[in-house]
Amino acid sequence: MIKENINRGRTFGVSIGITVLILMLVMPVDAASGNRVWEQGMPTEYTWDSHSFAGFYYNLDENLGTEELTIRDIKRTINRGDLTYKTMPIEVEFEYSGFGRYQVIGFMADKYFAGYSRNSAISSNEAISTLGSNQLHKVILDDDGKRVINEGGTMTLKEGYVLKMTEVDISAGPGQVMVTLFKDGDVVDTDVVAGNDNYIYAATLGGVDDVPLLGVHFDSVFRGRELNAAFVRGVFQISESFTQVKSGDRYGELEISSISSSGIDMSNRNSLSLSSGNTVDLVGNLKIVVADSSTLRFALSVERTGAFEMRGTIYPPSNPKTYEWNTRNFGLNIGGTNLGFYYDMDHDVGKEKLTIESISGRTIPRGKLRYSTSAEEVSFDYSQFGTYQVLGFMVDRYFAGYTAKSVISNMESKSTLGTLQLHKVLLDDDTKRTLSQGSTLTLKEGYVLKIKDVDIGAGTGQVLISLLKDGVEVDSDVITGSDSYIYTKEVGNEDELPIIAVHFDAIFRGREMTAAMGRGVFQISETFTSVKPGDRFGAMEVEAVTSRGIEMVSANTLGLSSGNTVEIMGNISFKVANSGDVRFYPFVYVTPDMISGQLLIDAPSKATAGEAINVKVTAGGKPVEAAFITINSDMGQTDSNGALKLTLEKTMKGGTYNITATKLGYQKTSKELVVQGYVENRLSIEAPVKGNQLGNVTIRVLNKDMPVAGATVNFDNKAIGVTDDAGSLNFMLEDSGIHTIFASMTGFVSVARDIEVRVPFAEFKALDISVNNVVFSNEKAEI
C-alpha cells in the first residue's frame, strides 16, 4: 500500500448549481421548537433541528441528527447575530458493519465525513478527525453489496479510481489475491489481500496524514479449475476533494465563529430582511422562504437535485398513544410547487391529516390509521375571477368546485367533489400578455386559443377567437374588451362544467397592429379522479365523501417490521428504522418530473440603481424562454437561453426589491435584490454570479455602461490587478466559497459584488466492462 499527498481541489465549494427549492413542514414538539413554519404569534425565539426540519441530516436507524438553527427576536428584520447555526459530529455505523463506525456531520443541510473513530477497522481503530483539521469530505461510496470479481476483472469506484484483481494465488494455503489500484488509468498502489481481510488505501489529504481514502472488504478467495475469483462485500470511499472550513469564513449570509473537532458554530454577519414574498439565500443549500402575506410567516427550505425522499416528522413523539401528521409536519413547497400534504403557505391553506389512533407494538390495528381532508375556498390568481374550492388529496392539489363568488361559473356554486370527482388545476395565473391577430395562446391537454380576427370598425373593440383541441376546432366566440371567454363541457357527472377561462382586459386597434390584451387564465383537467365510499387507495379505504371533504381508514392491519417500507396510499409510504425500537416516518419519493414546472432565478443579490444585471431563469435544470421578469417597474422577457440583461432605473431608491419570474404553465418564483441608490460616478462590476473552482472568469468594471480602464480590482482583500482598455480583467478562481470582488479608482465611488465559487462535479469515468462470472471452454461469453 502506498501513501500519496493529495491536494487536488484543495477546497471544495458547496454547489447549488441547478437546484430545487424544498420546504418541509413539521409539527410542534414544544412552544419554541419543532414547527417547520414559523408564524406571527408564535414564540419570537425559535429552534429547528433534524427532527423538526427534514432538510437537516438525520439517521433514522440510529435516531441521530447533528444540525440546529435558532432565530432570536423574530420580526421582519433579523438583526445581526440573532440567527445562529451549530452542528456537531456523530458516530454512525458503516453500511458494512464489519468496518465498525465513523463520524459524520451535517453541514448546511448536507452530509459530510468528519473522521474515523476508535471503533473503525478501516483506520485500525485509530481516531482521525478531518473536521479537527478544518476539512470536510463527502462520503461517495458506503455499501455492503456482494460482488464477484474474476481474476483480471475490475471494480469501478468513484473519482477515477478502479480496483483490478490482478492475480489469484492458486498455491496451497489461505486464498490470496493481488490487487492493483488505478487512478485515471495510472497505477497508484498494489497489495496482496487474503480472504476475510480488508484492502485499505490511505493518503495525505490536505492537512491530515495517512487518511484511509478507500476500504474494500474481501470475504473470500475462490480457486477453481475453470475460475479464480474474489468475493467482495463492503466498500467505503471518501472524496479526496474537501470543503475547507475555518473561523471567519463566510458562507452566504453566515460566518463561522468557531470550529473544532467538536463541531461548527455560525451566525448571521448582517441583518436579514423577511419581506413579504421574499426568499433569503441563507447558507449553502439552506434558504428562508417568506409567505407573500401581510402576516409574517416563513419556513426553512433546502435545495436538492435529482430524486429524493421528502419525509415528515418521526414517530414516536413525546406522546406515542396518538399521533397526527398534517400540512405543518408532512408537506413540502418548492417555490410555488407543492409536494407532500397540500399546503399554500402564502394563504395558509391546506387541511390533509393522517392520524394513528392506536398502535400495538409493531402493528397498527385495522381502522386505526385515519386520513381526512377538507375543501377550502381560495382566490383565483386573477382576483377578478372570484373564488373556487381546492382540496389536498393524497399529497396532490385538486379542484373541488366553483363557489357562488366565481365569475367563471356565473356566480353559481358547482361542487365537483359533491359529485364524487376531483380535477387537477392545470393553469391559474394573472400574467399580462399581448395576443396579436393570428397568434395563439397554448393551454394544457392539447388546447390552443387562437386570435382569428380583431374588429377594426367603430364601436367597442371585439375579437373573434377559436379554441382548438389537438388541432381541431371545438369552439369559437366573439369577445369584447374587459370580458372573459369561458369554455364549458360535460365532464363525468357534471353538465356544462367550465374547464377554461381567459380574461381580456382590452382590444387594441392600431395602424400597424391589432391585438387583444389578455390577463387571467384558468384551466382544470377534463379527466378526473373518481372518489366514492368503498374505493380503495393502497392500504386505505374511503369511508365518506361529501362536498366538504373525504374520510378514509386503514382497511387491514399494518405491520411495521424493522427496516421495512410500508405503502400507505398513492405516493405515501412509511419508512421503518432498522432498529429494535419502533421508529418510522411517512415520506414521498420526489422525482424531477414532479418539480419540472417550478421556475428558478439565478441573479445577483446586490446591485446599484442604473446598473445592468444579468438574470437567468431555469426549470428542471433547463433554460426557460419567454419568461416574464419584473423588478419594481422594470420588465422584460428571457431569450432562448433563459437569459435577460435588465438595466435598473436610475430613479430606484436604495432598498430591498424582489425579482419575479412568471410564465404560463409554470410556478412563479421570486429572489431578493438589494439595490443601492444611484450615484453619478459610481463604478459597477459585470461578473458571473457563480463560477467553477480553477476556472477563469472575466471581470469588467464600468461607469454608465462604459468600460473603465486602470481600475484596481481586489478579490476579498487581495489585489489581483487592474483593468485593461476594455475595462476587463481575467482571473482564475482558486478558493471555493462566497467571495467579494471590489473595484476602485480615483474620482469614482467604489463598488463590490459577491461571487460563489463551486467545485465542478466532473469525474473521470473508467470503462466498466461486465463479463458473466463463470464462462467455460467453447461457450459464448456475453460482454
N, C-alpha and C positions, 0 to 999 in steps of 0.2 A: 504493500500500500504506500503510495506517495502522498506527500503533503505539498500543497501549492498555494502561493499567495494569490488571492483573487480580489481585485479592486475594480473590476469592470462595473460600470454603472454604480459608482460608489454610493451615490444617494439615489433614492427611489421615490419619485413623486406619487402621491395618491391620485390615481387617474379618475377623472369624471367622464371624459370622452362623451360617447353617445349614450345617453342615460335616461333613466326612467325615474320619475319623482313619486315616492311612495309615502302615503300617510296611513299609519296603522293605529287603530283606535283601541284603547284598553280601559278597563273599569277601575273605580277607586278601590284601593286597599285601605287607606285611611284618609283623613281630611286633607292631608298635604302631600299626597303622592298617589301614584297608581293610575290616574286617569290620563288617557292618551291625549285628550283635548282639554286645554285649559280655557275656561270661560269666565267672564266678568261675574263677580260674586263669590268665586272660589278663593281659598287662601292665597295671599299675594307672595308667599314663598312656597315653591313647588319643586318636587323632585321626580325625575323619570329614571328608571333603571331597566335591567334586562327582562324583568317580569312584566313591567308595565309598557315598555316600548319594544316592539318586535324588531326594530331596526338594529338594536344593540345585540352583540354576540351572546348567545345562550346555548348551553349544552343540556339538552333535555334528559339524556340518560343519567347524567351525574348531577343535574339540577344546579348548574353553575353559570354565573354571569359575572362580568368584570366592570362594566361601564355604568356611570351615573352622571346625570346632568341636573343641576339645580339653578333655578332663577329666583332671585330675591327682589322684593319691591316691584312686582309686575304691574306695568302700566303701558301706555302706548310707546313710551321710550324707556328702554332698559339701559340704566346708567352703566358707565364703565366699571368693570369688576363685579357687577351683580349677576353675571351668568358664569357659573363655574362648571367645569367638566373634569372628572377624575376617573382613572381606570387603573386596575392592578392585575398582575399576572395570577393565573390559577393553574393548578396541576391537573392534567387530564390524561386519560389512557390513550395510547396508540390504538389504531384500529386493529393491528395485530398485537394482541395482549402480551405476547412473549417479549415484545420490546420494552414493556414497562410503561412509564409515564413521562410526560414532558410538560413544559409550561407554554400556555397560550395567553394572549392578551387581546381584548377588543380595543381597537383604536379607531376613532372616527367612523364607527359603525362597520368596521372590517375586522376580520380575524387575522392575527399575526402570531408567528412563532416568537417566543420571548426567551427560550433557553431550555437546556436539558436539566433535569433534576437528578438527585442522588438515587432515584428509583428508575433510571433509564439505562437499559442494557446497551443501547447504541453508544452512549458516552462512557461505557464501562463504569457506570454508577458514579460518575463524577459530575458535580454541578457546574454547568457552563451557562452563564447569563449573558445573552446578547443584548438584552434590554439594559443591563448594567453598564454596557459599553455604548449606550445611546444608539443602538440599531435594532430595527425590527425587520424580520424576514417573513415572506409568505410561505405557508405550507402548500406545496404544489402536488405532492403525492402522499397519500396516507391510506393504505388499504390492506386487507387480509385475503385478497382473492388468490385462488390457487392457479398456478401456471406450470406448464410443462415446456421446458426449453431443451430442444435437441442439441446434441453436440454440433457445434458450428452455427447454431442458431443465435438470435439476438433478442433482447428485450429493450424496447424503446422507452426511454424515460423522458423527462422534461428538460427544457433549455439546452437542447442539442446533445444530451448525454445518451449513449447507447451502451448496454452491457452485453458482451458476447461470451457465450460458452465456448471457449477456445478448444478445450480438450478435456476428456473424462479419463481418469486414471483407471485402467482396466486390470491392474495387477491385484494381487491378493491384499487383504486388509481393508480398512474402512474406505468407503467410497469418497473420492475427492474430485473436484473439478477445478480446472484453471480458467479464470475469468479475465477478460480484458475490458477496461472501461475506455470508451471513446468520447471525446468532446468535439463537436463539429467536424467529425471524421478523423481527428488526431488521437493517438493513444496517449492517455494521461495516467493510467495505472494498470497493473497486473497483479494478481494474487491467486493463491490456492485456497479453496474453501472446502471443508468437509461437510458431510450431511449433518443436519441438525446444528448448523453453525450460521453465523452472520457475516456477510461481506459489508464492511464499513469503509467509506471513502471520506477522509477528512481534509480540510483545507483551512488556510488563514483567510477569514472573511472580514475585511475592513480592519478593525482594531482588535479582533478576537482570534487567537491562535488555535489551531487544531480543532476546528468546529466540524463535527460529523455532518457532512452535507447530504449523504446518501446512506441508507441502510437497507439491505436486502437479506431476508432470511431464507436459507436453503433447508427444506425439510429432509430431503434425502437425495441420494445419487443412485441412479439405476444403470446397471451394466448388463446388457443382454447380448444375444447372438446377432440380432438384427438392429438393435437400437441402444445407444448410450444417451442418457438424458439426465437433467437436473430438475427436481421438483421444488418450485419456489412457492412460499406462502409468506406474505408480509413484505411490503415495500414502503419506505418512507423517504421523502426528499424535501428539502427546503430550498428556496431560491438563493442563488449566490448574490443577487442584487438585494438591496435593502433600503428601507426608509431610515434615514439618519435623523434622530430627534435629540435636540439639546435645549437646555434652558435658554429662553429668549427667542427661540424660533417662532415664527408666525405661520399659522395655518388658517387661511381665510380671516375670519373676524376674531380668532382666538390666538393667544400667545402662551407658550409653555412657561409656567412659573417654577416648576421643579420636576426633576426626573431622576430616578434611581432604579435599582433592581426591584424595588418595592412598588413602583408604579409611576404614573404621569399625572400631573395636575396642570390645568389650563384655565384661563379666564378671558373675558372679552376685553380687548385693549381700547375699544372706542364704544360710544353709546350705540344702541341698535334701535332702529325705528320699526315699530309694528303697525304701520299704517294699513288702512283697510285695503284688502286685496293684494297685499304685498307678499313676496317670497324673499326671505333673507338667506343668502348663502352663508351658512354659519361656519362650517369647518369640514373639509374633505367632502364626504358624501352626505353630511348632515345639513338639513335646512329647517327653517321655521316657515310654515305656510300660514298666512293670516287670512281669516274669513273676510269676504267682501261684505261687511256688515258694520252698522254703527255700534253694535255690541262687540267689544273686544273678545275675540275667540280665535285661538290658534292651535296648531298641532306641530309636533316634531315630524319631520319627514326624512326619508333616506332615498338616495338614488341607487338603482340597481340596473344591471344589463341582463339580457337573455331571459331564461326561465328561472323561476324561483318560487319558494313557498312563502305565502303570507299567512302568519299564524295569529291566533287570538291569545288571550291570557291563559295561564297554566292552571289546570286543576291538579291538586286540591287547593282551594283558597283557605282563609282563616276559619271559615265555617263551611265544612265539606258536606253538610247534610243536604243543602240545595245549592244550586249554582246557576247563574244566568249569563249567557253571552248575548250581547246586543250590539247596536251600532256604535257604542262607545268602547267596546272591548273586543270586537271582532269585525273590523272593517278597514278599508283601505281606499284612499283617494290619491290618484296620480294626476295632479293638476285638477282638471275638471272631470277626469275619468274615474269612475267608481268601481272598486273591486271589493270583495267581501260583502258583508251585510251593507245594503244600500244606505249611504249617508251623504246628504248635501250639507257640507259644513257652513257654506255661506248663509243658508236659511235654516239650519238646524232641523233638517227634515230626514226622517228615517225611523221605522218602527219594528224592524225584524228582531225577534228574540228566539233563543234556543235555551231551554231550561232543563236541567237534571233535577227531577222532583225527588228521586231517591236512588241510591246506589248501594249494592251489596257486594263487598269485596271487589272482584274484577267483573262484575255483571251489573248492567243497567236493566232492571226488570221491564217486561213488556208494558208499554203505555206510560213509562216514567221518564221518557225523553220527549219533551213537548216543544213544538215550534209554533210561533204565531207571528202575524204581520198585519198591519193596518194601512188602509189607503189614507193619503193626506192631500190637501189642496195646496197647489203651488201656482205661481205666476208663470205664464209663458215668458221666454226671454224677450220677445217683443210684447211689452206690457199692455199694449192696446188690444191684444187678442183676449185679455182677461185671465182666467184661471182654468186649470184642469186638475185631475187627480192622478197621483203617482203611487206606486206600491213597490216596495222591495220584496222580491220573492226568490228564495234560494240563491242569494248573492247577485241577483240581476235587478235592474231597474225596469219597471213596466208601466205602461199607460193603463190606468184603471177606469177612465171615463172623463167626459166633459161635465163641467158644473153649470149651474144656472147663470154663472157670471161669464160664460165663454161666448165671445162673439162668433167663433168658428162654428159652434153648434146652434147659432141664432138664439142664444140665451136659454137653450133647452138642456136640462140635465140628462146625460146619457151615460149610464154605468155599464161598461163592458164587463167589469168584474161581477156585477149583478147578473149578467147573462153567461157567467162561467167562462169568460175568455179574457186572456191577457195579451196585450200587444206591446212590442218594443217601440220606444220613441227613437226614430231614426234621425230626425233633424229638428232643431229648436234653436233659432238664433235671431238676432236683431241687427245683423250687419247691413250697412247701406251698400247698395250695388246699382250700377247703371247697366240697363239691358237695352242695347241699341236695336233698331229694326232689323229683323233677320237673325238675331243672336239667340242663344239658348241658355237655360239655367238647368244644369244637371242635378237631378234629385237622386233618391235611392231606389233600389229594387227595379231598375230599368226605366224609371220615369224621367222624362225630359220636358221642360216647359219652353215653348218657342214663341218669341215675339214675331208674329207673322206680319203685322201691319200696324202703323200708327196713323190715326185720323188727323189729317193736316188741315181740315176745314175749320170754319168758325165754330165757336161754342166750346163747351167743356172738352178737354182732351180725353181721347179714348184710345184703347189699344186692343187689337184682335190677337188673342193668344190661342195656342194649340197645345194640348197635352198629349204626349206620345208615350206609349208603353212598349218597350222592346222594338222601337221603330215604327209602331203602328199607332195612328191617331185614335185616341179613345174619348177625347172631349175637346170642345172649342167654346170660347166665350169672348164677350166684349166687356172690358173693364175700364172704368173711369179712374181718374186720379183720386187719391185718398179713398180707395176701395180695396176689397180683398177678393181674390179668386179662391173659391172653395170647390174641391172635388170630392164628391161622396160616392160611396159604393156599398153594396150589400156584402157584408163580411160575416160569415158564420150565422149567429143568431141576431145580428144587428142589421136592420134595414137603414139605408141611407146614412152610413157612418162616415163622417168627414175624415179622410185619411191624408189629404194635402191641403195646405192653406198658404197662400203667398199674398202679402200686402204690398200695394203700390202707393207710394207717397204722392207722386205727381207724374204727369206726362209732359215731356219737353218736345217742342216743335221748333226747330231752327232751320236756317238756310242750308247748313252743312250736315246736320244730323237730327234725326228724330229718335227719341228714346223714352223708355219707361224707367222711373226711379223706384226701385224696389227696396223695401225694408221690412223684414219679418218673414221667416219661413218656418213652417211646422209640418212634419210628416210622421205618421205612425205606420208600422208594418201592416200589410194586408194579410199576412199569415199570423197565427196566434197560438198561444199555449192554452189548451183546454184544461180547466181545473174544476173537478166536481167531487162531492163526497164519495169515498171509497177508492179514489185513484191512488196508486202507489208511486212514490218518488223515492227510489232507493230503499232505505230501511224505514221510511216514514209513510204514513197513510193519511190522506185528507179526511179530517173529521167533520169540518163545517166550512161552508163558503157563503158569505153574504156580500152585499155591496160595501160593507165596512171593512172586511178583511178575510183572512184564511187561518184555520187552525189545523195542525197536523200532530200526530203522536206516533211513537215507535210501534211498528206492527208486531215485532218479536223482541225477545231479549237480545241485548247487545253484549258480546264478550269483549273484554279489554285485555287480551293476552299481552304479556311482556314483549316489547319490540314490534308489535303488530300495527298495521294501518287499517282502520275500520271505516268503510264507506258509509256515510250517513244519508246524503241526498245530493243530487246534482253534482257539483264540483266540490262539495264539502265533505271532508273526512276528519277522523280523529287520528292523531299520531301518538302512540303509546310508548313511554320510556322503556328501554331495555334495562329494567331495574326490578328489584324485589318490591319496591314501593309502587303503588298505583299512582301514576302521574301521566298526564296527557294534555294535549291542546287541540282545538279544531284548526284546520288550515285549508287554504285554497291554493291549488297549484296554478301559478300565473304563467302564461305563455306570451311571447312577444306579440302575437296577433291580438291579444286582449287589450293591449295598450298602444296599438299602432296608430290610433286616431288622436293621440294626445300631442299637441304642439309643444315644442321646447325652444327656448330662446337662448342663443349664445351672443352676448353683447357685453361691452364694458360696464363695470359697476359705477364708474365715475367719469364725468365729462365736464366740459366748460361750455356755457352758452356761446353760440356761434361756431362751435366745433362740428366737424363731420364725423359721425361714428358709423362703424360697420355692424350690422345686425344680421344674424343668420338664424333661420327657422328650420327645424327638422321635426320629423315624426317617425317613430320606429327606426331611427338611425338614418333616414333618408331625407334629402332636402325637399322642402315644400315650396313649390312655385305658386305665385299669385296669392300669398298670404298677406292680409292687411296688417300693417304695422302702424300703431299710433303712439305718440309721445306728446302729451299736452295737446296742442292743436296741430302738430305736425303729423302727416300721414303719408304712407307710401306702400308699394307692393313689392314683394320679393321676386327676383328673377328666377331663371331655370335652375340656378344653383342654390336657391333658397336664401339668397343674399340681398341686402338693401343697404346702400350708403345714404344715410339721412343726416342732413345738416340741421342742427338745433338752432332755433330762432335766437338772435342776439338779445331779444327782449325778455327771454326766460329769466325769471328771478332765481337766485340761489335757493336750493331746497331739494326735497326728495320727490321724484316722479316715478310713474310706472310705465314701462314699455309693455304694450299689449299686442299680442298676435292673435288674429282670428282668420278662419276660413270655413266656408260652408262644408259641413260634414266632419269637421274636426272640433275637438275641445279646445277652447281658447286658453291662453296662458299669459302670465304677467311676470315681469322681472323688475326689480328696483334699480333706479338710476339716480345717483346723487349728482346734482348739477351745481357748479359754481357759477356765479354771476359773470356776465361779460365784462372784460377789461380790454381796452383798445389795443394795448401792446402785449397781451398775454400770449405766451407760446402755447402750442398744442402738440401732442405726440400722436403719431399714427403708427400703431404696432399691433400685432395679434394679441387677442385676449389670452390665448393658450399656445404653448409651444412644446415641442418634444426635447427632452434632455439630449445633449450633444448635437442638437440640430441648430442651424443658423437662422436668425431672424433679421429682418431689415427694420430698423427704427428710423422714422422720418420725423423731423422737427419742422413745424410750420408756424406761420403767423398770417392770419387772414387767408388761409389756403395756399399761401406762397411759401416755397422752401426757404429755410433759414440756414445759411452756411456758417460754419465756425461755432455752432452751439456746442457747449460741453454737455456730454451725456454721462450720467452715473448709473450704475446698476447696484441697487441698495446704496451703500456708502462708498463704493469704489468707482473711481473714474475709469471709463472704458474707451474714451476717445472723443473726437469732435466730428461734427457732420461735414460732409463734402458739399460741393456746389449745388447738388440736388437736394440738400438738406437731409442726406441719408447716412446711416452708419450700420454696417453689418457686424453681427455679434453672435458668438457661439454660446448657447445656454448650457452651462456646466452643472449647476446645482439644482436639484428638484425643489418643489415647494412654491409658495407665493412670494414673489419678489417685486420690488418697486423700481421703475425706471424714472430717473429725474433728468430734466433738460433745463439748462440755464444759459443766459447770455446777457451781457451788459446792455442796459437800456430796455430789457424786456422783463415781464413778470414770469418767474419760473413755473414749471408745470411738473406733475408727477402722474404716473399711470402704473397700475398693478398688472403683472403678468403671471400666469400659473404655468410652471414648468413641470411636465409629466414625463415619466419613463415610457417610451413606446413599447407596446406589448408585442414586439417582434420576437419570433422564436425559430431557431433552426429546426427543421423537420427532417429527421433521418428516414430513410426508406424503411418501411415496416413490412417485411415480406413474411407471409404466413404459409407454412407448409404443414400438411397433415402430420400428426405426431408420430405415427408408425406407417412406414411405407416399405413393402417387401420387394424383392427382386422381381423383374418382369411385370410390375404393377404400375399403372398410371398414377402419377403424382399430380395433385391439384394445387396450384400456387395462386 
